[in-house]
């Protein structure tokens, strides 16, 4: 039988007097997965009774609801919402997360230690008929390459992944996702977490990705895991062969001097620079290092043999590449390659948020509240990039649209 693409014209051929079916088909057509799906002639003529289409229509009518553990400022939730997934709640112990999460995601924020949360608490938040998604991006500092010193298994944050596994056992969500630093993949605690999920009947997949491949204007390698109790699931293929650049992301923002705050956007503020650091940044070129400076500007620590391996501090970003990885201290010129490409300052808080793919008007603090650079820097640097959240959301939507729930 000849195959052809499912189009809007074909939609009109569906012989259905069921408004619910017609609306679901319209929703499917709005999804990229629906636009790319191919159907045979029988499906077009008898869409309402065809089992394959029926299973997808039934799945599309059930809303996917997400709970975001360790939600932070809401980057993952915002990305999921952009793909049509309803976020019902976010949990975090940090009170600074409440305003940005709640204000931008229209979801309930629950300040709590995950160790004290029970599966029944999660069950009460989901709708009875929804497809239930549980997301858990535990704090990554214990496993990060930016951590100084040897790993410390006594750090309480090591146990958060185990607590996540406990909540999976107690609440039995339909789909699970987590994001973390690549080094976690090599840790026994992650292997035990995956083993736990598989012992409970979940199909799992995980891999390390470069966020720039999914539309984030930043080189940022992250471990992404997906699990489903329905069927095999995996992250969608990269969406951007050509990476978004620093220029594309932030060039249009108002110019600032070091220590200046933009009048229209208080988050667009740059940290002050000492006279010495002002000389240093003026001697820096985009993509260069402190090795380009005159010797009198080089810090004493970098003149030592042990300091020679840190060339990317006190450096400017390059306009025509993605930015380096945003850390929690990206607002400081001396903390990495965080100098603006052509303005004599470090990037602003707003620029850091945009490089994490937050929209330009994402709100992190109430209008009448002071901005504490260290706190906002932490929220932005620790966030799941919004565009990566979108890729995760699209992966889940396509998984369900492919009829996974009915297998």
ChimeraX attribute file (.defattr): number of C-alpha atoms within 10 A of each C-alpha:
attribute: neighborCount
match mode: 1-to-1
recipient: residues
	/A:1	6
	/A:2	6
	/A:3	10
	/A:4	12
	/A:5	13
	/A:6	18
	/A:7	15
	/A:8	13
	/A:9	8
	/A:10	14
	/A:11	16
	/A:12	11
	/A:13	13
	/A:14	17
	/A:15	14
	/A:16	15
	/A:17	9
	/A:18	9
	/A:19	9
	/A:20	13
	/A:21	20
	/A:22	18
	/A:23	14
	/A:24	17
	/A:25	22
	/A:26	14
	/A:27	14
	/A:28	18
	/A:29	18
	/A:30	12
	/A:31	17
	/A:32	11
	/A:33	17
	/A:34	19
	/A:35	14
	/A:36	12
	/A:37	14
	/A:38	14
	/A:39	17
	/A:40	13
	/A:41	14
	/A:42	12
	/A:43	20
	/A:44	18
	/A:45	16
	/A:46	15
	/A:47	22
	/A:48	19
	/A:49	13
	/A:50	13
	/A:51	12
	/A:52	15
	/A:53	21
	/A:54	17
	/A:55	18
	/A:56	20
	/A:57	24
	/A:58	17
	/A:59	22
	/A:60	21
	/A:61	15
	/A:62	12
	/A:63	15
	/A:64	25
	/A:65	22
	/A:66	26
	/A:67	25
	/A:68	23
	/A:69	22
	/A:70	25
	/A:71	28
	/A:72	29
	/A:73	32
	/A:74	31
	/A:75	29
	/A:76	28
	/A:77	30
	/A:78	27
	/A:79	25
	/A:80	27
	/A:81	19
	/A:82	16
	/A:83	18
	/A:84	16
	/A:85	22
	/A:86	22
	/A:87	23
	/A:88	19
	/A:89	23
	/A:90	28
	/A:91	23
	/A:92	22
	/A:93	16
	/A:94	15
	/A:95	12
	/A:96	18
	/A:97	25
	/A:98	23
	/A:99	17
	/A:100	21
	/A:101	27
	/A:102	18
	/A:103	18
	/A:104	17
	/A:105	23
	/A:106	15
	/A:107	17
	/A:108	17
	/A:109	22
	/A:110	17
	/A:111	16
	/A:112	16
	/A:113	14
	/A:114	18
	/A:115	13
	/A:116	7
	/A:117	15
	/A:118	15
	/A:119	15
	/A:120	11
	/A:121	12
	/A:122	19
	/A:123	15
	/A:124	10
	/A:125	14
	/A:126	20
	/A:127	13
	/A:128	9
	/A:129	10
	/A:130	16
	/A:131	19
	/A:132	23
	/A:133	24
	/A:134	23
	/A:135	24
	/A:136	24
	/A:137	23
	/A:138	23
	/A:139	20
	/A:140	19
	/A:141	17
	/A:142	20
	/A:143	21
	/A:144	15
	/A:145	12
	/A:146	10
	/A:147	11
	/A:148	9
	/A:149	7
	/A:150	8
	/A:151	13
	/A:152	11
	/A:153	11
	/A:154	8
	/A:155	10
	/A:156	9
	/A:157	17
	/A:158	19
	/A:159	15
	/A:160	19
	/A:161	20
	/A:162	17
	/A:163	20
	/A:164	23
	/A:165	18
	/A:166	19
	/A:167	21
	/A:168	21
	/A:169	14
	/A:170	15
	/A:171	17
	/A:172	20
	/A:173	24
	/A:174	18
	/A:175	26
	/A:176	24
	/A:177	21
	/A:178	21
	/A:179	25
	/A:180	22
	/A:181	21
	/A:182	20
	/A:183	16
	/A:184	18
	/A:185	18
	/A:186	10
	/A:187	11
	/A:188	10
	/A:189	17
	/A:190	15
	/A:191	12
	/A:192	14
	/A:193	17
	/A:194	20
	/A:195	15
	/A:196	17
	/A:197	21
	/A:198	15
	/A:199	10
	/A:200	13
	/A:201	14
	/A:202	24
	/A:203	20
	/A:204	21
	/A:205	16
	/A:206	18
	/A:207	14
	/A:208	16
	/A:209	19
	/A:210	16
	/A:211	27
	/A:212	25
	/A:213	22
	/A:214	25
	/A:215	25
	/A:216	26
	/A:217	28
	/A:218	28
	/A:219	20
	/A:220	20
	/A:221	16
	/A:222	19
	/A:223	18
	/A:224	22
	/A:225	22
	/A:226	23
	/A:227	27
	/A:228	26
	/A:229	20
	/A:230	18
	/A:231	18
	/A:232	14
	/A:233	23
	/A:234	20
	/A:235	20
	/A:236	15
	/A:237	11
	/A:238	14
	/A:239	12
	/A:240	13
	/A:241	10
	/A:242	10
	/A:243	20
	/A:244	21
	/A:245	22
	/A:246	23
	/A:247	17
	/A:248	14
	/A:249	21
	/A:250	19
	/A:251	15
	/A:252	8
	/A:253	12
	/A:254	11
	/A:255	12
	/A:256	19
	/A:257	16
	/A:258	18
	/A:259	13
	/A:260	16
	/A:261	17
	/A:262	16
	/A:263	10
	/A:264	8
	/A:265	13
	/A:266	17
	/A:267	25
	/A:268	22
	/A:269	24
	/A:270	27
	/A:271	18
	/A:272	17
	/A:273	20
	/A:274	9
	/A:275	8
	/A:276	11
	/A:277	17
	/A:278	15
	/A:279	14
	/A:280	24
	/A:281	26
	/A:282	14
	/A:283	17
	/A:284	22
	/A:285	19
	/A:286	17
	/A:287	16
	/A:288	18
	/A:289	18
	/A:290	23
	/A:291	17
	/A:292	14
	/A:293	17
	/A:294	10
	/A:295	11
	/A:296	8
	/A:297	15
	/A:298	16
	/A:299	14
	/A:300	10
	/A:301	11
	/A:302	16
	/A:303	12
	/A:304	10
	/A:305	8
	/A:306	9
	/A:307	12
	/A:308	11
	/A:309	9
	/A:310	13
	/A:311	15
	/A:312	19
	/A:313	17
	/A:314	25
	/A:315	29
	/A:316	30
	/A:317	26
	/A:318	22
	/A:319	19
	/A:320	15
	/A:321	18
	/A:322	24
	/A:323	26
	/A:324	19
	/A:325	20
	/A:326	23
	/A:327	19
	/A:328	19
	/A:329	21
	/A:330	26
	/A:331	29
	/A:332	22
	/A:333	27
	/A:334	19
	/A:335	17
	/A:336	23
	/A:337	28
	/A:338	29
	/A:339	29
	/A:340	26
	/A:341	24
	/A:342	17
	/A:343	15
	/A:344	23
	/A:345	27
	/A:346	34
	/A:347	27
	/A:348	29
	/A:349	25
	/A:350	28
	/A:351	25
	/A:352	28
	/A:353	27
	/A:354	23
	/A:355	29
	/A:356	29
	/A:357	22
	/A:358	24
	/A:359	13
	/A:360	17
	/A:361	12
	/A:362	18
	/A:363	18
	/A:364	23
	/A:365	19
	/A:366	11
	/A:367	10
	/A:368	6
	/A:369	7
	/A:370	9
	/A:371	16
	/A:372	10
	/A:373	17
	/A:374	13
	/A:375	14
	/A:376	23
	/A:377	23
	/A:378	17
	/A:379	23
	/A:380	28
	/A:381	23
	/A:382	20
	/A:383	24
	/A:384	27
	/A:385	28
	/A:386	29
	/A:387	25
	/A:388	27
	/A:389	24
	/A:390	24
	/A:391	24
	/A:392	24
	/A:393	26
	/A:394	23
	/A:395	20
	/A:396	28
	/A:397	20
	/A:398	19
	/A:399	22
	/A:400	25
	/A:401	21
	/A:402	21
	/A:403	20
	/A:404	19
	/A:405	18
	/A:406	14
	/A:407	8
